[in-house]
Amino acid sequence: MFRHLATTIRHRSTTNLRHQNNHYHRSARYKHPQAPNPPAPPKPPKAPQKPQTFTFHDVTWEDPYSWMSSLQDKVSMRHMDMYMEQEEKYTEAVMSETERLQTKLQSEMASRLNFDLSTPPVRWGPWLYYRRVEEGKQYPVLCRRLASLNEEFISHKSPSSGFDFTSGKKIEQKLLDYNQEAERFGGYAYEELSEISPDHKFLAYTMYDKDNDYFKLSVRNLNSGALCSKPHANRVSNLAWVKGGQALLYVITDENKRPYRIYCSMIGSTDEDVLLLEEQDENVYVNLRHTKDFHFVTVNTFSPTFSKVFLINAADPFSGMTLAWESEGIVHCILEHHQGYVYLFTDAAKNGQTIDNHYLLRSPVDSSSNPRIWENVFIDDENLVIEDVDFCKSHLVLITREGRNHRICSVALPLPDGKQAVHLRELQPYFLPLPKHVCNISPGPNYDYYSTTMRFTISSPVMPDAVVDYDLSNGKWNIVQQQNMLHERTRILYGTALSSAIAEKTTNVKFSSMNDAKSEDENLWNDLSEFYACEHHNVSSYDGAMVPLTIVYSRKNRKDNQSPGLLHGHGAYGEILDKRWRSELKSLLDRGWIIAYADVRGGGGGGKKWHHDGRRTKKQNSIRDYISCAKYLVEKEIVQENKLAGWGYSVGGLLVASAINCCPDLFRAAVLKVPFLDATNTLLYPILPLTAADYEEFGYPGDIDEFHAIRKFSPYDNIQKDALYPAVLVSSSFNTRFGVWEAAKWVARVREQTIYDPKHPILLNLMTDIVEENRYLQCKESAMETAFLIKAMDS
């Protein structure tokens, strides 16, 4: 603006002067001042090349950037530091023209953050447990208060109701201040495990020690607040309380992060911790958990060839382990105990035949048969998929799926004693109310085995996550936490203290029948479908497989065949693609963008076959599914041609980068967050430890067929030469499962081998470790990514 103003003033002054002196310089010709040339676009840094040759299975290849992963080579690491500094400056220079946009986006996103940072209290026994962030502090405090005194300090004042923390401090007990933990661990507080003892006297938890790259176990006395003298173990991966809280079982990992030893520590004793199990086979992994009634601890051991579940009597952990179940291969198996029966939820093969989904078995706990005899609880129903189960003393709760419809139902316990499996409908299940467009249902902590209230988080692409308490005894339900995006604030309700209107409506909802499980008032859910549409499509992939595609857009701002689009993908480990409402995406939706989610093979939601058809030698199916969905969006004119961007996180980055390698002209831009890009070298020469599940997912390079498949889908090894790639923002961190060198190597090779165009920059953004813990830094990162996408579409 100032440049234009100066030019205008200069133009007028010169013109006036010419008229005044016209009779002196009649032959002179006025020349308009030339507009200054736009500044030259910044040039990307060029990484040093130090070619190294590798040979495997008679295949030889050269890697000019392998030095970037030489963590033990001090010279290489100095070069890496210098190169990362250049990348940082280049990214800042390219994005400098979007600074005002980034500030605006960050302000938008920050305004949508939950200002009340307390988690909804979890009832367990006489206590309500919760975490809250104190003003001016970075990390939360774990607290509890007696439920019997809670009602006295409930506030019913508008605009929100809840616990009055100011006057209620007298009944609040601070159990653990994570700000103080950060002081113990070098300014960084990241907790992985946290288990309160069943007698509510102790807290066992693990904190990440960044300097040593492992999790450290501590046990704290909740009455005194002091740390117990033992156990103080390093590299801890699992915990389980036994003997009513008098002893703790824990698992430690070896140097390669393989869980392999189980110890028992008597709290308050000076005796050495007792080794209960050691798996010396480097292919065998161990984990443990307690049953919800604390009667048993289950020990799972698994390898690529077998899976086993053992039982430990929690009252006498030194009495040994009893084999309860075993199967071939790596399978999912959770064992629970309920009133004389052990229940097993698994996806193991039946009679040698692979099963596509999970099923539920049970067996008397005192069964003397060897091997133990298991009976099916339900008759197989191909139209009803059981995604998850949860138990309390009085009810069994099932999370089910019929096609794309997710539901929750409860069944009264105990189940009939008959030996025959039954249809679910014979047990008179009650289906609990849910909103529209549910994409995921996650069980809450549900610690209290004796409570009839169970908590679930309900997710939807067009509704902020709702934390809901369902009382299984009478059908009453309460939304205990959900952000209200329309008012840009959070509604948090504590215990039974609801605003009167909501309480009247929600607590009078009757049990739903099999065919009618809708809420009486859908507006209670803070559903945004009035403003944002959610559509489901089925896309035919290259081989005829039908790939689910979910599309979200603003009803007000979408423009037919003129909208830019962002396509998310993941497709690995059988994990369901995260399609939850994310408030930062509102900034794109309100600017007319289409947000799409491709549930490609390799991911979850379609059974075991859907997962297996997108892994190892079949990984190309995932990539081709994603490309099919991208083409569908453009061909059906849902997204404007040349206005499609891709988005992938972690292994989703491999998916999107591979799709770009195949069809670089299909995408205008892409965002890859902490991506897995150098599959060949990572699987052959892992710098960070990999697990059996990683090799099961992407392949064992020792197998020649799987090695060639890895070479074919590895993004780093398949960059198209002399092609014009889309603009790509790659974000990584030194504190990530896939090292920053993977991102740096891919960026350097893309720049080296493809056509350079300053309108299609390839950027490397190095995030700080603390971003994961700081919501405002998350906003800053999201604002940068969003600004990058908008800039790429407008260029």
N, C-alpha and C positions, 0 to 999 in steps of 0.2 A: 504494500500500500504506500509506504513512504517513498519507495523508488518511483512509483507512478506519479505521486504528488510532486516530487522534485523534477521529474521530466516535464510535467505540465507547466510548472512555474517557469522552468528554463525556456520552454517553448514560447510562452506568452511574452516573456521579457525580451527574448531575441526578436520576436515578431514586431513588437512595439519599436524597438530600436531601429529595425530595418525601415519601418514606415517613416520614422523621424529623419533618417538619413538617406531617404530614397533618392533625393535629388543629387546627392554626392556620389552614390554608388548605384547608378541605374543599371550598370552591366553586371552587378553582383547577383548571384543566385543563392537563395537561402537553402540550406541543407538541414533536414530534420536530424536531430541527434540520433545516433544509432542505439537501439536497445542493447544493453550489455549482454554478452553471450552467457548462456546458463553455465554454471560451474560444471566442470567435467565430473562425471560420476566417479566415485572412489573405486580404486582398483583392488581386487581381492588379493590377499596375501598368497604367496606361493610357498608351499611347504617343501622343505629339503627332501630330496629323494636319496635313499640309501638302499638300493635294490638288494634283496635277499632271495635266494632260490630255495624252493621247497619241493620235495618229491614224496608222493604217497600213492600206493596202488598203481605204480608206473605212470602216474600223472605228475607232470612237472609244471610249476607256475612260479611267477616272479612277483614279489610284493615289495614295491618301492617305499612303502610307509610302515613296514613292520617295526621299525625302530621306535615308533610312538608308544608301543606297548612294552618296551624294555624297561620295566620299573626299577630294576636293580642297576641299570647303567646310568651313572650320575651325569655323564655327558649328554646322553639322550634326553634325560629328564630336564636338563638345563635348556636344551634346544626346544623341548616341548613347552616349557614355561614361556619362552620367548615367542614361540609360534602362537600359543593360546592368547597371549597379550595382543598380538597383531590381529588375531581373529576378533577379539573383543572390540578393538578400535574400529575395525572394518564394519562390524555389525552396528556399532553406534553411529558411524558415518552414514551408512545406508538408511538407517531408521531415523536419522535426525530430523528429516522433514515431516515426520509423523509425531513429533513431540507433543504438539497441542492436542492431536487426536488421542494419543496415549493418555494424556492427563485427563481428558474428558471421559474416556472409557474407564480409567481407573476410578474416577469419581463415581461414575454410574455403578460400577461393580461394588465399590465399597459401601454405597448407600443401601445395597441389598443384603449386606452381611447381617447375621443375627447379632443384635447388640447385647442381648442377654445370653451370656456364654455358659450358663449352667446346663448340665445335662439333666434330663428328667429323673427324679429319684427312683431308685430301684428298691422295692420292698423285699427284704430277706429277714425272716424271723421278726424280732422286735424293732429292727433298724430300717431306716431309709438311707441308702448310700447314693452319693452323687459327686460330681466334679464341678467346680466352678472356677472362673478366672477372676481374680481380684483386680481392681482398677490399677492400671499402670504396670501390671505384671505380664510377663510373656507366657508363663506356663500355668496350668491349673493347679488347684488344691483338691485332694481327695478328702471328702467330709462324710459325716453321717450324723443323724439325729434320731431320737426315739420316735417311732411312729405314734405312740400313745400321746405324745406332747405336741405333735405336729399341728393339729387342727387349731390350736390356740393362736398360732402365728401365721395363719393364712389370710392374705389380703384379697378382698373382693373388689378393689377399686379399679375403675377403668383407667387406661384402655386395656390393661392386662391384669390377670389375677395370678396369684401364686404366693410362694413363701416370702414372708417379710424378713429379708436377711438382716436388716438393721436391728430390729427388736428381737429377732430370733436367734441372735448370736449366743445367747445364754444356754440354748439347748443344742448348739452345734458343736461337734467335736472334729477338729482337724486331724486327719490321720496321716497325710503325707503331702508335703509341699514340694511340688516338682521344681519350683524355682531354687529351693535349697539343694535338690538333687543335681540341678544343673551346675551348681558350684562344686559339687563332688566330682562331676564328670566333664570338667573343662568348658563350662558354659553351654553345654548341650544336654538336653533331657529328652531322651526317646525311650519309652517303655514298651516292651514287647509282651510280657506276661504279668498278670496281676491276679493273685488268688487269695481271698480271705478265708481263714480257717473256719470250719463249720461251727466252732464254739465262739466265733467272733472275737477271738483274743489276739490273733496274729495276722499279719499281711506278708505274704511272700511275693516278691516282684523282681523282675530283671530289667536292668538299665543298660543301654548301649554304651560301651566304652570305645569311643571313636579312635583313640590312640592305638588300641590293641585289636580293634575290629572284632569284638565279641560282646556277648551279653553277660553281665555280672549279676549273680543272685544275691539278694539281701532279704532278711526277715526282720520285720519291725513289730515290737510289742505295742499293740494298739491302746493299752491302758496307760503306759508310761511314755509312749512315743519314742523309746530308745531302740537302737538297733540291737538285735540279738548277737551274741558272740559267735554263733554258728547257726546254719551253714553260711560260708562265704565262698561260693564256687564260681568259677569262670566258665565261659562257653556253655551256658545252660540253655536248653531248647524246650523243655517241658517240665511241668510241675503237677503234683497231686497230693492233697492232704490225706493222711491216714490216722487211725487211732483217735478219731474225734477231734483232731487238731493238735495232738501231742507230738506227731512226727510228720515229716515231709519227704516225699519221694521226688527226685529230680533226675533229669537226663542231661548228660553232658556230651559234647561233640568232640571229634578228634580235630587234628590240624586242618583237615579238608572239610570241616563243618558237617561231618557225618555223625548223626546221633547214634551212640553205640554203648553207653554205660548208664545203668540205673543205680542210684545211691539212695539210701535211707538215712535221714538225719533225725535224731531225737532232740526236740527243742528243749533247751535248758540243760542238756547233758554235756559233759566234757569229753565223752567218748568219741572216738573217730567215727565218721560216717561209714556205714556198711555198704559194700558193693553187692548188689543183688543180681545184676546181670551184666555181662560184657559180651558183645558180638564182635569177634575178631575178624570175621569175613568182611572185607572192605566193600562188598556189594550189598550188605544187609544194613537196614536202617531201623531205628527203634523210636517209638513214641508211646506216651501213656496219657490216660485221663481217668478221672473218677466217675463212677456212675452218679446220677443226680441225687440218689438217696445216700451216697457216701458209704454204701455197703461193700463195694468192690472198686478196685482199680483195674482197668483193662490195659494190657500191654500189647501193642501192635508191632510185629516185626515183619518186614517185607523186603523183597529183592526183586530183580527182574523175573525170577522164576517162581516165587511163592509169596503168599501172604498168610500170616498166622495171627490169631488173637488168643492171649492168655488172660487168666483171671488171677488176681491177688486179693486175698481176704483183707479188707481194709482194717479190720480189728486186730489182725495178726500178720503184719506184712512180712515177717520172717518165716512164715510157714511154707513158703515156696509158691511157685506158679503152676496153674493147671491149664492145659491146652483146652480151649473151648471151641476153636474152629480153625480150619485151614483151607487154602485154595491155591490153585496154580496162578502164576503171574501176579502183577500188581493190580489189586482191586481195592475199591473203597469199601470199608466196613466199620460200622459204629455199633458198639454193643451197649445195651442198657439193661438195668435190672428193675423189675416191678413185681412185688408181692409173690415171690416164689418162682418167677419165670425170668429167664434172660432173653432179651429180644435182640435180633441182629438185623441191621439195615445195610444192605449190600447190593452191589451190581455184579457179583461173581457169576461165572458160567453155571448153568443148571444142566446136570447130566451130560456134561461135556459140550453143551451148546452155548454159544455166546448169547448173553441177554442184553437187550438194548437199554433197559432202564432198571432202576432200583426196585427191590422188593423186600418184604418184611418177613422174618422167620422168628420162631420162638421155641424154647426148650425149657423143661423144668430145671431149676438151678441145681437140684440135688440128683440129676440124672447120673446113673451109674454106668451107662453104656459107653463103650469105647470103640470107635469114636462116638461122640455125642450125636444123638438123633435130633434133627431139627424138623419142624413142621411149618408149612406156609400158613400165614395168617389170612391172606386174601387170595381169592381166585384171580388169576391173571386176567386183566381187562385191557385190551390194546387201546381202548379209547380213554383210559384213565391212567395217567402217569403220576406216580408219587415222587415228588421232588425232594421232600425232607420230612422228618418226623420229630416230634418232641413229646416228652412225657411229664406229667405231674402225678400225684398220687391218685387223683380221681378221673383223669382223662388222658387219652391219647389224641394228639393233634397231628393232622396230616396237611402238608402243603401239596396241593395237587395241580395238575395242568391237563387241560383238555384242548388240544390244538394250541392256540395262543392264549387261552383263557386260564388265568391263575386263580386258585381258590384256596380257602382255608376251611377245614372242617374238623369238628371234634367228635370223638367217640367215647362213651362212658366206659370206665374200667371198673372191675376186671372184665376181660373178654370171656365169652362162653368157654367152658372146659372141653368142648368137643374137639376131637382130633382133626376134623375136617376143616379145610379152608372155606371161607365164606365170601360172598360178594359184599363189597363195602355197604351197599344199600341195606343189607340185612341187619346191619348194626345200628340202623337209624341215625346216621350222621347228621349233625347240625352244621350247615354252611354259614359262615359268619359274613356280615356285610362288608363289602369292598366298594371302592370307587370304580370309575371307568378307566380303561386303558392301563391296567396294572401290568408292569413289565417285570417286577420282581417282588418277592416277599421274603424277608429275612427274619428269622427268630431272634428275639432279644436275649438278654442274659438269662432270664428265667431261672435264677438261682434257687428260688424257694420251691422245693419239691412238694411241700404241703399246701401251697397256695393254689386256689382255683383260678387265679388271674394270671394270664400269660401275655407277654408283650411281643409285638411284631412291628417291623418297619415296612411300610407299604410304599412302593416306588412306582412312579409313572412318568412318561416323557412330558406330560402336561400338568404335573402337580408336584409341588415340593414334597419331599419325603415326609410321611406322617408316621409318628410313633404312636401306636395304638395299644391300649390295654383291653383285652377281652376277658370278661368274667365268664368262665365256661359253665358255671353252676346256674346262671340265670339269663345269660344272653346279653347282659348289659355291656356297653363298650364306651370307651372314652378316648378321644384324641389327646394324648398327654403332651405332645410337642409337634408343632408344624409351623413353618414360616408362612406368613400371609403376604404374598408378593404384591397384592393389590394395595396394601397399606404400608409396604416396605418395612414391616416389623414382624416380630415373632410372637406367636401365641404359645405360651408355656403354661400348662395347667398342672397343678401338683395334687397328688392324692385324689381325694374325692371333691376337692374344691373347684367346681366348674362354675362358669358364669351361668346364671339361672336358666337362660334360654337354651343354652347348649345342653345343660344337664337334663332338662325336661325332655328334650328331643332324643338325646342319645340313650338315656337310660331306659326309655320306654320302647326301644327297638325289640321286637319279638324275635324268637329263634326263626331262622330262615329254613324253609323246606329245601329239598334237593333241587327244585326247579326255580326257586325264588329266593335269591340271596342278595337282594339289593338293599341299600340303605333307604330309609323312608325319606331322608332329606339329603340329596347328594351335595347340596351347597355346604354342608358341614365340613366337607373334605378340603375346602380351599382349592378346588379343582379349577384349573385355568382354561379348560377346553372351550369356554365361551369366547376366549380371545386367541387361543392357539389351537390349531387343528392337529390331530394325530391320525395318520392314515397308514394302513397296512397293505403292502403289495407282495406278490410272489413273483420273483424274477427267474426266468429259465436260464440256467447256466449253460455252458458249452456242451455238456453231456446230457442235458435235459433235467438235471436236478433242480428242484424249485427252492430258491434261496429267499428267506423272509427279508423284506426290506421295510423299515419303519421310517415314515416321513413326518416331520413336524414343521409347521410354518405359522406365521402370524396371519390371522384371517383379514386383518386390516391392511397389512403392509405388503403382502405377497403380490407380485405382478406376473401374470401369466407369461411364460416363455422369456421373461426378462430378469428372473431372480438368479443371483449367484447361489451356489450350494456348497455345503461341507459334508463330506461322506466319511463317517467313522467306521473303523473296522478293528477287529482283534484276532479271532480265529485260532486260538491255541489253548491247550491244556483242558479242553472241554469246559472252559469258563464262559459264562453268559456275558455277552457284550453289555457294558454299562450304558443303559439307555435312560437312566434317571434324569429328572429335571435338574439342570445345572444353571444356577442364576446368572453365571457369566455369559452363557449363550443367549440370554435375553437381549443382549446388546446387538447381536447379529440378527436375531429374529425380528427385532423392532426396526432393523434397517432393510428388511425385505428378504433376508436370506432363508434358504431351505436348509434344515438340519436333517440329515439322513443317517440311518444306522443299518449296516449290512451284516446280518447274522450268518456269516460264511461257514463252510465246513471247517472242522477243527475246533470250533467253539462249542458252547453249551446250548441247551434248550431243545436239542433234537435227538437226544439219546446217545448211547455209546457209539453206534455206527456212524452217526453224524460227526462225532469227534474223531473217530479212527479214520474216516474218509478224508480227513484234512491234516493228517500228521505223517511224519517220516517220509516214505517214498510217495505218498499221496499229497504232499504239501502243496503241489501245484494246483490242486483243486481249490484250496483256500484263495489263492491268488487269482485264479480265473473266475471264481465266484465274485470276488470283489470287483474285478474289471467288468463283469457282466452287469452288476448293479450300477456301476458308474455309467456305462453306456446306456442303460435303461433310463436313468435320470435325464440324460441329454436327448435320447431319441424320443422319449415321451413328452419332451418339452417341459418337464418339471423344473429342470435347471437350464439356464441359457447356455448355449454352446460356447465353449471356451471360457466359462465362468465357474468351473467345478474345481473344488479343492479337496484334498484328502487329509485325514487326521488319524494318527496312530500312536499309541502309547506302548512302550516296552516292546513286546513281541508283535504288537500291532504295527509298530514302526517297520518291522520286516515285511509285513503284508503290504503296506502302502508303498514302501520303497521298491519292492519287487514289482508291483503293478506299474509304477512309474518307469522302471526299466523296460517293461514289456510295451507300454503305450505312453511314452512321454508327452505326446500331443493331446492326450485325453484330459490332462489336468493342467490347470492354470497355476496352481500353487499347492503346497502341502506343508503340514506341520508334523514333525516327528519328535516325540518327547522321549528322552532317555531310551533311544531305540536299540534294538538288536539287529545289527547290520552286517557284521563280519562272521557269518555262521561257520564257514569252513575253518578258519583259524581258531575261533572260540571253542568249537567242539573238538578239534584235533589237539590244540595246545592251550587248554584253559588256564587263564591267569587267576581268575576267581573261581572257587570250587563250584562244580556243577553237581546236580543230583541225578539219581536214576530217572526221575520223572523228566528231566531235561532231555536226556538221551532218548527216552521213550517217545518224547514229543517230536524231536527234530531228527533223530536217527543216530545210529552208532557208526561213526566213520570207519571203524574196523571192518564192517560189512561192506563189500565192494559196491553192491547195488545202492545201499543207503548213502555211501560216500558220494557216488555220482549224483544222487538226488540232491544232496546237500549243496554240491557244487552248482547245481542247476538253479536252486532257489536263493542262494546266498546273494543278497543285494550288492555287496562289495565286489563280487566276482562277475557280475553280469551287467555292468554299466554300458549303455550303448555308446559307441564311439561316433563322434561327429554328429550327434543329435542335439536338438534344442530341448533342454530340460525345463520343467516348470520352476517357478520361484519356490525355494524350499528353506524353511526355518528349522534347524535341528537344535533342540535344546538338550543339554546333558549336564552331568555333574560328576565330580570325583567321588561322591558318596552315592553310587548307584550300582545295581547288580550287573549292568552291562557297562563296562568302563568307558570313560570319556574318549579313550583312544579309538573306540569303534566309530563314534560319530566323527571324530577328527579325520580318520583315515578315509571314510566315505566321502566327506566334504572335499578333501584334497583330491581324491581320484575323480570325482564328478567334474570338478573344475578343470582337471588336467585333460580329460578325455572328451568332454562335450563342448558344444559351441558356446562361446562366451557372449552373453547379452546382458548388459547392465539392468535391463527391465526384468530380467529373470535371475535375480541374485540367489546364490547359495550361501546361506548364513549359518554360522555356528554360534549359539548362545550358551554361555556357561552359567548355569544357575548356582546359587550358593546353597550350602547344605541346609541352611536354616529355613529355606522357603517352605519346606513341608510343615513346619511348626508355626509359621507366622502367616496369618490370614491376609494381612495387608500386603505382604510380599507376594503372596499367591495372586492377589488382585493385580499387582504390578506385572507379574509374568503373564497373566491372562490378557491384560490390556495390551501388552506388547505383541502377543500372538494374534490378537484380534486386529490390531492396527496393521500388522504385517499382511494379513489376509485381505483387508480392505484395500490397502495400498497395491497389492498384487492384482486385484481385480480392476482397479482404476487406472493402472499404468498402461 
